[in-house]
Amino acid sequence: MKTKISILLIAVGLLAVSCDSFLDVNDDPNNPSEVTPDLVLPTGLNYTAEYVQQDRRLNHLGNMMMFNFGEAQGFNWYRDEFRYAVNSTFYDNLFDDAYSNALKQYKVLANLEGDNGYYRAIGMIMQAYHFQILVDLYGSVPYSEALKRGENANPVYDNPEEIYKDLLNRLSGAISTIDSTASTSSAVEVGEDDTVFDGDMAKWKQFANTLKVRILSRYADVGDPAFINGELTKIQNSGDGYIEDLAVKINPGYLKEEEDKQNPYWNDLGKDASGNETLSYKATAATQFVVEYLQGTKDPRLGYIFEKPEENEYRGVNQGAPNDDKSVYAPPLVSNLNLYGGVLKGPTMGSVIMTKAEHELNLAALAEKGLNVQGTVEEHYKAGIEASFKYLLDAGDTEQSDLADVDADSAANAYISRQAVWSGAENAMDAIMTQKWIATMGINAAQAWFDYNRTGYPSAQPVGAGAARASATGFPMSESDAVSGRNDRPVRLYYPQSEATRNSANLPSQPDVFTAKIFWAN
């Protein structure tokens, strides 16, 4: 592990020689040519880990939008999230950092020539990973002309459906590149600098196929079934399969209680490098809705995501409500995230960017629509629940050994049997998306938000108190201006202010973030 983080630190150090120019959107005359692929790759992967798991990034946004997280007494940190105050600065780092950080590195890799086929393929796969997220957040985004720096500082915004289709081609191209590179005796091997799969290119092919399924499952309501079935058949005929691990994780060698070297999620919402609980940890708690729902279904996963506070009973908070009674809602009295539990496993845990549970539920959703999936809806549905239990109860990344004392298979089977979660389900898609909501809670919750925007499920999701409706002129910020009782949450984000400054000629009109759905929901 120390070797990996040393590689990352060397990479960041070399890039810092001309950091501003290397990551700049415009011309880059000082791009250090001596930076090699084995240094670019871990830098890009570290950017991806931060993009998904740092505070106020993708996972955090999803947890807010899906009503998972509330706020303990004494804090006023999540005002904009709870009021749905989406404007051109709200989570604007999800646009800006994707292009200026991670995608910049993957572009370098994807453009490599000669014997660097493995690196080239990884760059293509990770480009597809990020561009799908951008489409799911914004719709039309710069794609075909993006990342060209001085060649084109003002890229056009491409049609989101065409981007989706091209991402499938990009992933297929990456798989073909891996296959052709394998037959080259002089191929440059990928090693410890690959902080995801340690250079196992078979696993990269499986990840590419798994990303295809994520794309196809989201595209299924509007795409041509024949096209989708054709893509699924290609995957099956390849024989490469899908991810087998419980989670795809990035880990450059995170170190406990060392500044800037801990897992970013743990460092923000767990304990800092001094070993103290962070303010974000104290501020963030389960919503009462989550507590009551999981208790109502006797779902033991509640205890692996959130803690029992001092009074030894789970207690949530009402998202967006004042929660100002110190005797009820003070941080020690509410269910914060469970330190050393199933989500926050410890400072050296890997940063999750995808889980097997999500993948199985994506397959279940495709099967429910009658598309060409091997296995039944029920089989994939149950496999998704089992994978969720296994990940949460996996003690591999945690310092607390009691997780291993519970048999995940038995716990999952008991839950499935007790709930009769599939037999006679009135709405199969509601059941599937409810399980995706639970399986991604605290882990990669934006995926549940995207699918909620697409399907309207889970059907029981409430809207936070004090939610504010966006307007063309701004957002009401006083309590008296707040509009309570909105019937739904935002379905997308605004384009960032940075684009209005640097690419105004191509920037689309700002959408109504409550009604202008992404193409796959129309």
C-alpha positions in Angstrom: 0.0 0.0 0.0 2.8 2.4 0.8 4.3 1.7 -2.6 1.0 2.8 -4.3 0.7 6.0 -2.3 4.3 6.8 -3.0 3.6 6.4 -6.8 0.7 8.8 -6.4 2.7 11.4 -4.5 5.5 11.3 -7.1 2.9 11.7 -9.8 1.2 14.7 -8.2 4.7 16.2 -7.5 5.7 15.9 -11.2 2.4 17.3 -12.3 2.8 20.2 -9.9 5.9 21.3 -11.8 3.5 22.8 -14.2 0.2 22.0 -12.5 -1.8 25.0 -13.7 -0.8 24.5 -17.3 -1.1 20.7 -17.3 -4.7 20.8 -16.0 -5.7 24.0 -17.8 -8.7 23.9 -20.2 -6.8 26.1 -22.7 -3.4 25.8 -24.4 -0.8 24.0 -22.4 2.7 24.8 -23.8 4.4 23.7 -20.6 2.8 20.2 -20.3 5.7 18.2 -18.8 6.5 15.5 -21.5 8.5 13.5 -19.0 5.3 12.5 -17.1 4.8 8.8 -18.0 1.5 6.8 -18.1 2.4 5.0 -14.8 2.3 8.4 -13.1 -0.7 9.8 -15.0 -3.0 6.8 -14.2 -2.8 7.0 -10.4 -3.3 10.7 -10.5 -6.5 10.3 -12.6 -7.8 7.6 -10.4 -7.2 9.7 -7.3 -9.2 12.5 -8.9 -12.0 10.0 -9.5 -12.0 8.8 -5.9 -12.3 12.4 -4.7 -14.9 13.2 -7.3 -17.2 10.5 -6.0 -16.4 10.4 -2.3 -15.2 13.7 -1.0 -17.6 15.8 1.0 -20.0 17.8 -1.2 -19.3 15.7 -4.2 -21.3 13.0 -6.1 -22.1 10.5 -3.3 -22.9 13.3 -0.9 -25.3 15.0 -3.3 -27.1 11.7 -3.9 -27.6 11.1 -0.2 -29.1 14.6 0.1 -31.4 14.2 -2.9 -32.5 10.8 -1.9 -33.4 11.9 1.6 -30.8 9.7 3.3 -29.0 12.4 5.3 -30.3 15.0 7.7 -28.6 17.5 10.0 -28.1 17.3 13.8 -28.9 20.2 16.2 -26.4 23.0 16.2 -25.4 22.9 12.6 -26.5 24.9 9.5 -24.3 23.2 6.9 -26.7 21.8 4.4 -29.1 24.7 3.9 -28.9 24.7 0.2 -29.3 21.0 -0.2 -32.3 20.9 2.1 -33.9 23.8 0.3 -33.1 22.4 -3.2 -31.5 25.8 -3.9 -30.0 24.7 -7.2 -28.2 27.5 -9.0 -25.1 27.9 -11.1 -22.8 27.5 -8.1 -24.6 24.6 -6.5 -22.2 21.6 -6.6 -20.5 23.2 -9.6 -17.4 21.3 -8.8 -19.1 18.2 -10.3 -18.8 19.8 -13.8 -15.6 21.8 -13.4 -13.5 19.1 -11.7 -14.6 16.3 -14.1 -13.1 18.2 -17.0 -10.2 19.9 -15.3 -9.0 17.0 -13.2 -10.0 13.4 -13.9 -10.9 13.6 -17.6 -7.7 15.5 -18.4 -5.6 12.6 -17.1 -7.7 10.0 -18.9 -7.5 12.0 -22.1 -3.7 11.8 -21.9 -3.9 8.0 -21.5 -6.5 7.5 -24.2 -4.3 9.4 -26.7 -1.2 7.3 -26.1 0.3 5.5 -29.0 2.6 2.5 -29.6 2.8 -0.2 -27.0 0.7 1.6 -24.4 -2.5 -0.2 -25.3 -3.4 -1.2 -21.8 -3.1 2.4 -20.5 -5.0 3.6 -23.6 -7.9 1.2 -22.8 -8.1 2.2 -19.1 -8.2 5.9 -20.2 -11.1 5.1 -22.5 -13.0 3.2 -19.8 -12.6 5.9 -17.2 -13.6 8.5 -19.8 -16.9 6.6 -20.3 -17.4 6.4 -16.5 -17.2 10.2 -16.1 -19.0 11.2 -19.2 -22.0 9.2 -18.3 -22.2 10.9 -14.9 -21.9 14.3 -16.6 -24.8 13.5 -18.9 -26.9 12.2 -16.0 -26.3 15.4 -14.1 -26.6 17.9 -16.9 -27.9 16.4 -20.1 -26.1 18.0 -23.0 -22.4 18.5 -22.2 -19.1 19.1 -24.1 -18.0 15.8 -25.5 -16.8 15.5 -29.1 -14.8 18.8 -28.9 -14.0 18.6 -25.2 -10.5 18.4 -23.6 -8.6 19.7 -26.7 -7.1 22.7 -24.7 -5.6 25.2 -27.1 -7.0 23.5 -30.2 -10.6 24.3 -29.1 -11.1 26.2 -25.9 -14.9 26.6 -26.6 -16.3 23.1 -27.2 -19.8 22.6 -28.4 -22.4 20.8 -26.3 -23.3 17.4 -27.8 -26.7 15.6 -27.9 -26.9 13.5 -24.7 -28.4 10.5 -26.4 -25.7 10.5 -29.0 -23.1 10.7 -26.2 -24.7 7.7 -24.5 -24.4 5.6 -27.7 -20.8 6.7 -28.3 -19.9 5.7 -24.8 -20.9 2.2 -25.6 -18.6 2.3 -28.7 -15.8 3.7 -26.5 -16.2 0.9 -24.1 -16.2 -1.7 -26.9 -13.1 -0.1 -28.3 -11.4 -0.3 -25.0 -12.1 -4.0 -24.7 -10.8 -4.6 -28.3 -7.7 -2.6 -27.4 -7.0 -4.8 -24.4 -7.4 -7.9 -26.6 -5.2 -6.7 -29.3 -2.5 -5.5 -26.9 -2.5 -8.9 -25.2 -1.0 -10.4 -28.4 1.8 -7.8 -28.5 5.0 -9.1 -26.9 6.3 -5.6 -26.4 3.2 -4.2 -24.6 3.8 -1.9 -21.7 2.4 -3.7 -18.6 0.3 -1.9 -16.0 1.2 -2.6 -12.4 0.8 -1.1 -9.0 0.1 2.3 -10.5 -3.4 0.8 -11.3 -4.9 1.5 -7.9 -8.1 -0.3 -8.9 -7.2 -3.7 -10.3 -3.4 -3.9 -10.0 -3.0 -4.3 -13.7 -5.5 -7.1 -14.1 -6.8 -6.3 -17.6 -9.5 -9.1 -17.5 -11.1 -7.2 -14.6 -10.9 -4.0 -16.6 -12.8 -5.7 -19.4 -15.4 -6.9 -16.9 -15.7 -3.3 -15.5 -16.2 -2.0 -19.0 -19.1 -4.5 -19.6 -20.6 -3.5 -16.2 -20.5 0.1 -17.2 -22.3 -0.8 -20.4 -25.1 -2.3 -18.4 -25.4 0.8 -16.3 -25.7 2.8 -19.5 -28.2 0.4 -21.1 -30.4 0.2 -18.0 -30.7 4.0 -17.8 -31.4 4.1 -21.6 -34.0 1.3 -21.5 -37.1 3.5 -21.3 -36.3 5.5 -24.4 -33.9 3.4 -26.4 -34.7 1.0 -29.3 -35.2 -2.4 -27.6 -33.5 -4.1 -30.6 -30.4 -1.8 -30.2 -30.3 -2.5 -26.4 -30.7 -6.3 -27.0 -28.0 -6.2 -29.6 -25.6 -4.6 -27.1 -26.5 -7.0 -24.4 -25.9 -9.9 -26.8 -22.4 -8.6 -27.7 -21.5 -8.6 -24.0 -22.8 -12.1 -23.5 -21.0 -13.4 -26.6 -17.7 -11.9 -25.6 -17.4 -14.3 -22.6 -15.6 -11.6 -20.6 -18.4 -11.3 -18.0 -19.1 -8.6 -15.4 -17.4 -7.4 -12.2 -17.1 -10.2 -9.6 -15.9 -8.3 -6.6 -18.4 -6.7 -4.2 -17.2 -3.2 -5.1 -14.9 -1.5 -7.6 -12.6 0.5 -5.3 -9.7 3.0 -5.8 -7.0 2.7 -3.1 -3.7 4.4 -3.7 -2.5 3.2 -0.3 -4.5 5.3 2.1 -2.8 5.7 5.5 -4.4 6.1 8.9 -4.0 9.4 10.7 -1.7 11.0 8.1 -2.6 14.3 6.7 -4.0 14.2 3.1 -3.5 10.4 3.0 -6.6 9.0 4.6 -9.6 7.8 2.5 -11.4 11.1 1.5 -14.8 10.0 2.6 -13.5 8.9 6.0 -11.4 12.0 6.3 -14.5 14.2 5.7 -17.3 12.3 7.4 -15.4 10.1 9.8 -12.3 11.1 11.7 -9.5 13.5 10.8 -5.8 12.8 10.7 -5.6 13.5 14.4 -8.1 10.8 15.1 -10.9 13.2 16.1 -14.5 13.0 14.9 -15.0 15.6 12.2 -17.6 18.3 12.3 -19.2 16.9 9.2 -19.5 13.5 11.0 -21.3 15.2 13.9 -23.5 17.2 11.7 -24.7 14.4 9.4 -27.3 11.9 10.6 -29.9 9.5 9.2 -33.3 11.0 8.4 -36.2 9.8 10.5 -37.7 8.5 7.3 -34.7 6.2 6.6 -34.8 4.9 10.2 -38.5 4.2 10.2 -38.5 2.6 6.8 -35.6 0.2 7.5 -37.0 -0.6 11.0 -40.4 -1.2 9.4 -39.0 -3.8 7.1 -36.7 -5.2 9.8 -33.7 -4.5 7.6 -30.5 -5.1 9.6 -28.5 -2.9 7.1 -29.7 0.1 9.1 -27.1 -0.7 11.8 -24.2 -1.1 9.3 -24.9 2.3 7.8 -25.9 4.3 10.9 -25.1 4.0 14.6 -27.2 3.7 17.6 -26.6 6.8 19.7 -26.1 7.1 23.4 -29.7 6.2 24.3 -29.2 2.9 22.3 -32.1 3.5 20.0 -31.9 4.7 16.4 -33.0 8.3 16.0 -33.2 10.2 12.8 -33.8 13.9 12.1 -36.3 15.5 9.8 -34.4 16.7 6.7 -34.6 20.5 6.4 -36.6 21.0 9.6 -35.1 23.1 12.4 -34.3 20.1 14.7 -33.2 22.7 17.3 -34.2 20.8 20.4 -30.8 20.0 21.9 -32.3 17.4 24.3 -33.4 15.4 21.3 -31.3 16.2 18.2 -27.8 17.0 19.6 -25.1 14.9 17.7 -24.6 12.4 20.5 -28.4 11.6 20.5 -29.0 11.0 16.8 -27.9 8.2 14.4 -24.7 9.5 12.7 -22.9 7.3 10.2 -21.6 4.2 11.9 -17.8 4.5 12.3 -16.1 1.3 11.4 -19.4 0.0 10.1 -20.5 -1.0 6.7 -20.2 2.3 4.9 -17.4 4.0 6.8 -15.1 1.1 7.3 -12.0 3.0 8.3 -9.3 5.5 7.1 -7.6 3.0 4.8 -10.8 1.7 3.1 -10.9 1.9 -0.7 -13.0 4.6 -2.4 -16.0 2.9 -4.0 -17.0 4.0 -7.5 -19.4 1.1 -8.3 -20.8 -2.0 -6.5 -21.9 -5.4 -7.5 -25.2 -4.8 -5.8 -26.0 -1.8 -8.1 -25.0 -3.9 -11.1 -27.3 -6.8 -10.2 -30.2 -4.5 -9.7 -29.4 -2.9 -13.1 -29.7 -6.3 -14.6 -32.9 -6.9 -12.8 -34.3 -3.6 -14.2 -33.4 -4.7 -17.7 -34.9 -8.1 -17.2 -38.1 -6.6 -15.9 -38.5 -4.8 -19.2 -38.1 -8.1 -21.0 -34.7 -7.3 -22.5 -32.0 -9.8 -23.3 -30.5 -10.6 -19.9 -29.3 -14.0 -18.8 -31.2 -14.9 -15.6 -34.6 -13.9 -14.3 -35.7 -10.6 -12.7 -36.1 -12.4 -9.4 -32.6 -13.9 -9.6 -30.8 -10.6 -10.2 -33.0 -8.8 -7.7 -32.1 -11.3 -4.9 -28.4 -11.3 -6.0 -28.5 -7.5 -5.6 -29.8 -7.7 -2.1 -27.2 -10.4 -1.2 -24.4 -8.4 -2.7 -25.5 -5.4 -0.6 -25.5 -7.4 2.6 -22.1 -8.9 1.8 -20.5 -5.5 1.1 -21.9 -3.9 4.2 -20.8 -6.8 6.4 -17.4 -7.2 4.7 -14.7 -6.6 7.3 -11.9 -6.5 4.8 -11.4 -2.7 5.0 -12.3 -2.1 8.6 -10.4 -2.2 11.8 -13.5 -3.5 13.7 -13.6 -7.3 13.5 -17.2 -7.8 14.8 -18.5 -7.3 11.2 -17.1 -10.7 10.4 -19.1 -12.3 13.2 -22.3 -12.0 11.2 -22.9 -14.3 8.2 -24.0 -12.1 5.3 -25.6 -14.9 3.3 -27.8 -15.9 6.3 -28.7 -12.3 7.1 -29.7 -11.6 3.4 -31.7 -14.8 3.1 -33.5 -14.1 6.3 -34.4 -10.6 5.1 -35.6 -11.8 1.7 -37.6 -14.6 3.2 -39.1 -12.5 5.9 -40.2 -9.7 3.6 -41.3 -11.9 0.7 -39.7 -9.1 -1.2 -40.5 -10.4 -4.7 -43.4 -12.9 -4.8 -46.5 -11.0 -5.6 -44.9 -7.6 -5.9 -47.4 -5.1 -7.2 -44.8 -3.0 -8.9 -41.5 -4.8 -9.7 -39.7 -1.7 -10.8 -40.6 0.0 -7.5 -39.2 -3.0 -5.6 -36.0 -2.9 -7.7 -35.4 0.8 -7.2 -36.2 0.6 -3.5 -33.4 -1.9 -3.1 -31.1 0.2 -5.2 -31.8 3.1 -2.9 -30.9 1.0 0.1 -27.9 -0.6 -1.6 -26.3 2.7 -2.6 -27.2 4.6 0.6 -24.1 6.3 1.9 -22.0 4.5 -0.8 -22.8 5.9 -4.2 -26.2 7.3 -3.7 -26.3 9.5 -6.8 -27.0 6.4 -8.8 -30.3 6.0 -6.9 -31.1 9.7 -7.6 -30.5 9.3 -11.3 -32.9 6.3 -11.4 -35.4 8.0 -9.3 -35.5 10.9 -11.8 -35.9 8.3 -14.6 -38.6 6.0 -13.0 -40.2 7.9 -10.1 -39.3 5.0 -7.8 -39.0 4.4 -4.9 -42.5 5.7 -4.7 -42.4 6.6 -1.0 -39.6 9.1 -1.1 -40.6 12.3 0.8 -39.5 15.9 0.1 -37.6 17.9 2.7 -39.2 20.6 4.8 -38.4 24.1 3.5 -37.6 23.1 0.0 -37.2 26.1 -2.3 -38.3 26.3 -5.9 -35.7 27.5 -8.3 -36.4 30.7 -10.3 -34.8 32.6 -13.1 -33.8 35.4 -10.8 -32.4 33.6 -7.8 -33.4 31.6 -4.8 -35.3 32.7 -1.7 -32.9 32.4 1.2 -35.0 33.6 4.2 -37.1 31.2 6.2 -40.2 33.3 5.4 -39.6 32.8 1.7 -39.2 29.0 1.9 -41.8 27.0 0.0 -42.7 23.9 2.0 -44.4 20.8 0.6 -42.9 20.7 -2.9 -44.1 17.5 -4.5 -40.6 16.5 -5.8 -36.9 17.2 -5.8 -34.7 18.5 -8.6 -34.1 16.2 -11.6 -30.8 17.7 -12.7 -28.2 20.4 -12.0 -27.6 23.9 -13.4 -24.7 24.5 -15.7 -21.9 26.1 -13.7 -21.1 29.8 -13.7 -17.6 29.0 -15.1 -19.2 27.9 -18.4 -21.0 31.2 -18.7 -17.7 32.9 -18.4 -15.5 30.8 -20.7 -17.9 29.1 -23.1 -21.0 31.4 -23.3 -21.3 31.0 -27.1 -22.1 27.3 -26.8 -23.7 27.1 -23.3 -27.3 26.0 -23.6 -30.1 27.9 -21.8 -30.2 27.1 -18.1 -33.0 24.5 -17.6 -35.7 24.4 -15.1 -34.0 21.9 -12.7 -37.4 20.6 -11.4 -39.0 19.8 -14.7 -36.4 19.6 -17.6 -35.6 15.9 -17.3 -32.6 14.2 -18.7 -33.3 12.6 -22.1 -33.6 9.1 -20.7 -36.6 10.2 -18.6 -38.5 11.7 -21.4 
